[in-house]
Amino acid sequence: MDWESRVSYRKAAPMRAEDQARIKDELESRVAQAYTRRTEQGGPRLSEVLEDSLYHERRRLKEDRGSPKREADNHFWDQVQAELRRASETTERTLLRRVARHYTEEIAGNFNPRVYQSVTRALPPALGLLLNAVSPLKLVRKLPELPSIDEQVVIQGEVEHLHRLHDLGTVIMVPTHVSNLDSIIIGYALYRMGLPPFIYGAGLNLFSNPLISFFMHNLGAYTVDRKKQDPFYKDVLKEYATLTLESGYDNIFFPGGTRSRSGSIEMRLKLGLLGTGVSAYVHNLRRGAPQPKIYIVPATLSYQLVLEAETLIDDFLKEVGKSRYIIEDDEFSRPRQVFEFMSKLVSLDSKIHVTVSRGFDPFGNPVDDDGQSHDPCGRVVDTARYTWRNKEPVIDADRDAEYTREVGEQISQSFLKDNVVECTHVVALAVFGLMRARNPRLDVLRLLRTGGSDEDLELTAVYREVERLLNELRAKAQRSEIRLGPSLSGDATEVVTDALARYTSYHNRPAAQRRGDRLVPSDRNLILYYQNRLEGYGLQPFPALTKDHRALSSR
Amino acid sequence: MATRPKMAVIGGGPMGRAIGRILGKLSTPVSIWARRPELRERLRAELPGVEVPAELKAAVEGADLVMFAVPANELELAAKHYGEFATGDQIVLSATRGVGPGFVLPHELIRKQTCIRKIGVLGGPLHARELALGRQINLVVASRFPEVIESVRALIAGAPVALSSSRDVLGVEVAGAIANVASLAAGMSEGLELSDTARGVLLTHGLADAKRLGVALGADEVTFAGLAGVGELIPRNVTSMDRHLEVGRRLAKGETLPSALSAVEGHVEGVATAKAAVERATVLRLKLPLVAAVASVLDQQASPKEALEAVLHLGLELEGRGRARA
């Protein structure tokens, strides 16, 4: 298929400045109306909402001393506080609108319509070149040629289907998330597929990273400040995403919320942002939009090696509740390490698979190539009816949350099915399985800490276990329950050799290494990390993750 | 809903008829569909205010609520048929107490055969005869959609019904399904002329089994202490219970299962439920002593006497948060 040659221009319309302005205005009045209505129906008074915002923002500003806009923010909230003290109901409404505007400016502020436009029109150069263009100058001088990893990114799955849905409505792409490289890879994959950039919410912290902030702008990112705990901020954010969808801009939401710390596939998803799909659809129906439909398309990203594996698993293994929601100082923030990682990918011919799954409507029904929804028996469904109350499309937060939960289940299933498993995962699963079987009385955390009774394992035992797993995985792949990567085409011996080579190539300490006819699990945490990718397939008699850890990994 | 919602009932058995009668009295627009023509004739004669169309399509089209009042073994087919005409705005209620093969619960079955999302299940000590006599009844409706509960409230406004609501669809269904199995055991204990205490102990075991299985499947344990759990075990004649009791009694007197089943009117869901529950429990590595005992009698692996006495000799572990420490 020649996706490269068929860039879609119909919807490649860049976010025009007037769209930006209109979205901001509409957002302000929509949020204000919603809150006023809530007050009238016995909900919190506007003054309480504003006091809440003040409280949360003051607290954030006190704690987050590094915030770039600290002074300006403090000044803004001083003003709000002063005016709130003697506010009438009308002033309260005005104040609420001002706070909404304040948040919107930050959310939309980094979105540069001009860059979005230029990226959309002029095709971006190869990924390697893009990386070169943004690498700090010093790095480029020292290492004149950054490897081109174009060849390493394999795009597969329902690409034509995605094109169809993109033409027929607005797409929300929901990828798995293990690395900060994901957004770059997804952006690049969209380009290769001949689709215009999708817009997406990126963490504020990423904008201060020189390497990525360039991409953020190019992908059409808006800003999400995950340090802001104010519920009103979250509503503004959701409304912003809703409005971009209504305006026909395809979006990317990472439904895991944050990078998977454990390395496992996200099974419990953050559904808040995803729920905007239903809201946007209802608004579209109400105003009679010509293409009202919203489609949700999962994309599974699979890496043989993960750039930030060590930091992520360390964070995961911190005592439950002490791990960090936002990590700013990981491998990703070190350009040299990103460079090294990229080089390794190329030299080992390590593939990154982007697998596009079939789409769903915002109610969890599968959709066909004509954008029609189907019930489980294959009958066409009139989706507008899901939104009806007294025959009118309406938004109902409780109802829509349930619809979104159904979508979440479908997404998780797609992730499991389209996960591309590689040698690094299978060998880790085999090694960890053997370690557990030999130390039945140690729980996972103790096993990780002490290593258990044996310092190493006989290679023959590892081969046998890998063999068993390969057989099971091949049977699963036949039933389309998982996908096997190219590194699993050989026999058990080859798979183990390949995995050991890859472990050694990039990480500070390899997950496992060979010593004579023994295999030493040298970094047990990494073993856990890579084996976790195969959690949820029932390949081992006991799950490695405790309930607490599973919960943690998908907060 | 501003006006009285329009209701369609699928199934013309005792439950369907009772509901038709109550709603007819409330002048709620209601239509009932039954598969068998002779049953439709009976419905037309018995319920003059109620529409009884020959085609399912005519019965459900334009309905706000659709209720399944069919036995568990007919639910899949009925749901598939209804799925042809179902629309996403409709609310579907299920009064079925029982499971499909593989312990598939009614709401899962409806979900698999239709486009419907807004599903509610009914539970609690619902008694078709009391319903028909116009006595006050107590009903549990469980749904994850608040809209479903609101609609049921609107539907029964003015009827002698006390409604409790729950979000635990799974728990209410498991409680209702296992209650039938417990009724088979209670019937056996009567047939064996065991003491009233023994009967109570068996029912309590049934409840403990239901809770164990339900919680393993994701239900809320509180449900089993409520109206849908213990609440429907105390009265003796809740909906499906009497025919289950009767079958249990007959088995205890030495009748074969086919002969006992042919002696009662209506489908005895507890039979299939017991088997499916045992299979499911094996996969989940759960012990369900009472359900297993009933299943072994139904399979002719044990006599009622042996099976029940084994259960009566077991201790009943108290589980849950309030567990006393030794």
Contacts between the chains, C-beta under 8 A, distances in Angstrom:
chain1	res1	chain2	res2	distance
A	363	B	88	7.1
A	363	B	117	6.3
A	364	B	117	7.8
A	365	B	115	6.8
A	373	B	115	7.9
A	375	B	83	6.3
A	375	B	86	7.7
A	375	B	114	6.1
A	375	B	115	3.8
A	376	B	111	7.4
A	376	B	112	5.2
A	376	B	113	6.8
A	376	B	114	7.8
A	377	B	80	6.9
A	377	B	83	5.8
A	377	B	113	6.3
A	377	B	114	7.9
A	379	B	83	6.6
A	379	B	84	7.0
A	379	B	115	7.2
A	381	B	88	6.3
A	381	B	115	4.3
A	382	B	87	6.4
A	382	B	88	6.7
A	383	B	88	6.5
A	384	B	88	8.0
A	385	B	87	4.7
A	385	B	88	3.8
A	385	B	89	4.2
A	386	B	88	3.9
A	386	B	89	6.9
A	386	B	117	6.6
A	388	B	88	7.7
A	388	B	89	4.0
A	389	B	89	8.0
A	389	B	147	7.7
A	390	B	1	6.8
A	390	B	2	6.5
A	391	B	89	7.7
A	396	B	147	6.7
A	398	B	145	7.0
A	398	B	146	4.9
A	398	B	147	7.4
A	399	B	118	7.5
A	399	B	145	5.6
A	399	B	146	7.5
A	399	B	147	5.6
A	402	B	117	6.9
A	402	B	144	5.2
A	402	B	145	5.7
A	403	B	117	6.3
A	405	B	144	7.9
A	406	B	117	6.7
